[in-house]
Amino acid sequence: MSLYQTLKTKTMKTSKPNFAILGQKALMQTAVILLLILFSFSLHAQQIGEIKGKVFDKETKISIPGANVYVEVGGKKIGSATDMDGRFTIKPLQPGTYNLNISYLGYNTQQIYSVSVNTDKITLIKDVFLESASTKLGPHVVTGRKYEESVVDFEEASKMAIKGADLNKMPDNRNLANVLQSISTDVKVSDDGSIQIRGGRSGTEAYYVDGVLSHSLNNLIPSMAIRSMAVYTGGIPAQYGDITSGVVVIETLGYFDLYNEWLAKNLYEEHLKDEERKQKELEQESIIESEVIE
């Protein structure tokens, strides 16, 4: 056998793939990818909310079926049309701040600014009353109002929640243990800083940050990064496991939260300026009419 044939034979032997090992690696990679996908879906499923409300004619107080109601997320519209009773539901929505748009042919469009959506919760909007379009004001008029909600949400007897914006206005907001104690009488903080919920031993409670479990609140997250915080002191949902005393659920701010808050603030400020401009125009017209009469 020549030197060339010998080298060729050795090369072929060494380059022959081990299909058994490759098959095991492929299976392991596939399993890891599937686990990551399932984990992301489980987190996503936990962190959704929805918006509900009703739309009526301002003059007749009759419900308006077929009105378009939507929010914008990254340039994409998510919404629905009102049913025969004027009801609408927008879901699923990631927790955050949204501007709600309501429109219908022959009516002025209405916007509701800074609507807050929270995990596993329905955000109820006060009844929306659309005003008939006036040819005097132009073919397309947008009216607006700011969404209002309470600082502390007593949605359930055993659950209290607070928004990040309100949390940052509280004294000593850097100490989350003291904040929890201030919003729920079932939470006590000992001298060493440990937390007891409903008289339970320290360590029998659980903390979830964006769906991830933690057993301590110490140095968990800065208050400025919190979008909302809720404490369950009883009737704990099954998704949080076998917890005997209580659960603290924290949701952090993301890029879209900051962007939507900035957008909502700017739109509301523009709306106020527009209302002020219209008021000045009406006052000016009133002055001119009075001068003409005189």
N, C-alpha and C positions, 0 to 999 in steps of 0.2 A: 504493500500500500504506500502510495506517495505521501510526501509531507502535506500537500494540499488536501488530499482526501482525509488524512488523519485529523487535521485542524477543522475541516468541515464537519466531520462526524462528532467531534467534541463540542463544537458550537451548537449543533442541533440538539445534543443531549442536554446541554446546560440551559438552552433557551426554551426548552419544553415547559409550558406552564403547568402548575399544579392546580388542576381544576377544582379539587376538593377544598383547598385553602381559599381560592378565589370565591367559591360558592359560599363558604362560611362568612367571609368578609362582606359579601354582598347582602347576605341575610341580616347580618348585624347592622349594617348601614341602613337597610330598609326598616328594621325594627326601631332604630333610634329616631329616624325621620317620622315614622308613624306615631311614636310616643310624643315627640315634640308637637306634631300637628294636633293630637288629641288634647295635650296640655293647653295649647293656645286656644283651642275651641272651648275647653272648660272654663278658662279665665274669661273669654269673650262672653260666654253664656251667662256668667255671673254679673258682668258689668254692663248691663243694658237697662234703659228706662224707656218711658213713653210719655207723650203729651196728649191730653184729651180736652175737649171743650165743645161748645155749641155756638152756632152763628145765627143771628136773627136780623130782620129788617128793623132799622132804628125807629121808623115811624109806625109801622103796623104791629111790631113785636112778633111777627110771624117768622117761623124758622125758614132758613134759606137752604134748600137742597142743591147739591151740585157745586157748591162754592169750593174754590181751590185753596187748600191750606198746606203750606210747606215751609221747610227750613232749608238752608243751604249749608252743605258740608263739603269743603274743598272744591267749590265750584259746581257741585252736584246737588240737585234738588231732591229732597226726600219729603214726601207728603202724601195726601189723600184728598178725596172729595167728600163733602158732607153728605150724610144720608138724608132720607126723607124727613127726619126730625131735626136736621141741622147739626147732627153730631159728627165729630171727626176724631180720629185716632192716628197718631203718627208714631210708628215704631218699626224696627228697633232703633234706638238712638244711644250712642255712647254717652256716658256722663259728661256734662259740660254745659256751656252757655250758648244759647241759640237766639236768633232773631226770627220770630214767627210772622209769616206773611199770609194775609187772608184777602182774596180777591174774588169778584164775581162780575159778570157782564152787566153794565148799567149801574154799578156801585163804585164808590171810591175805595181804593185799596187801603187796607189798614195793616200796620206793622206793630207788633208787640216786642219790645226790646228786652234783651238780657233775661230770657226765659231759662231757668235753671233746671236741668234734668239730672236725676240722681239714680244710682244703682237700685234695681229691683223696686222702683217706685213710679207711681203715676203722677205726673205733674198736671194738676187741674187748672185750666185757664178760666178766669171769670168770663161770663157770657159776652160774646163779641157782637156788637151791633154795627152793621154796615149802613152807611148813609148813601142815599141815592145820589148819583153823579149829577152835578149842576153844570150846565153849559156856561154859566157866568164864570165859574172857577176854572174852566178848561176841561179837556177830554179826559185827563188822567191826573187825579189828585191822590196823594198819599197822606193819610192821617196816621197818628201813632200815639202810643202810650207805653210807659215802662211797666214791666212785670213787677208785681209786689208780692213779697212773701215774708213770713215771720222769721225772726232771727233764730229762734230755737224751734225745731219742728217736733211737735208731740203727736206724730202720726199714729203711734201705737202706745198703749199704756206702758209697755215695757221697753220702749225704744225712744231715745232722744238723739237729735242730730243737730249739727251746726255747720254752717258754710264757712269756707276758708276766709272769705272776705270779712265776715263778722268775727271770726276767731281772731284775726289780726288786730281788731279794734279793742279786744279785751285786755285788761291789765294782766301782766305776768303771762302773756300768751306763749312765751318760750317754754314754760313748764306745762307740758301737756297733761300731767297728772292733776295739777290744780285746775286746769280747764275742765277736765272730766268731772271733777268734784263740784265745780260751779254749775254745771248743766244737769247734773243728776244727783239727787239726795241719796241714792243707793251706792254711790261711789265715795269711799273714804281713803284718805292718804295718811299714812303713818309718819312718824317723825323721821324715819330713815328713808322716806320717799317711796316706799312700796305701796301698792294699790290693793285694796280689798273691795270687792263688789258684792253687795248683799250679805256682808258679814263673812264671806268665804275667805279661806286662807290665801295669802299671797302666792301666786303661781298657779292657781286653779282657773284663772281667766286666760283668754287668748286674744291676740292682736293680729289683725289681718291688714296688710298694706298692699293695695292693688291685687288682692286675692292670694297673697303669699303669707303663710303663717309665721308668726313670731311669738315668743313667750315672754318678751320684755318690751316695755315702752321707753326704757332709758336710751337716750341718744338715737331713737329710732328714725326720726325724720324732723327737719326744721319746720316750724309752723308756717313759714312763708311758702313752703312747697305743698301745703295741704289744700286740696280743693273742697273736701268735706270730711267730717268725722262724725260717726254715730256710735252709740253705746247701747247694747242690748243687755238689760238686767233681768230678763225673764222671757219666756216664750221664744227661746233662741231657735232660729231656723235650722232645719236639719243639715243644710249644706255646711254648717260650721262645726259639725261633729259633736261628740259627747263632752260638752263643756258644762261644768257644774255651777259656776258662779255668773260669768258674764263674758261678753265678746265686744271688743272695740274694733270697728271697721273704719279704716282710713283710706281715702282715695286721694292720690296726688295729682298735681297739675301737669298737664302735658302741653305740647306745642300748640295743638288746636284749641285747647282751653284758653291759653294766653292770647292767641290770635282772635278767637271769637269774642273774648271780653274786650279786647282793643277795638274790634270792629263794632260791637254793640255800643260801646261808649261813644265812638265817633259818630255813628248814625244817630244816636239820641241827641248829641250836641248839635248836629246839623238840623235835626227836627226842631229843636228849641229855637235855633236861630231863624229857621224858616217861619215858625209861628210868630216870633217877634217881628219879623219883617212884614208879615201879613197884617199884624195888628197895627203897625205904624202906617201901612198903606190905607187901612180902613179909617184910621184917625185923620189922615191927610184928606181922604175923600170927604169925610164928615165936615172938616173945616171948610173945604172948597164949596160944598153944597150950602153951608150956612152963610157964607159970604155972598153966594149968588142970590139967595133968598133975600138977604138984606139989601 
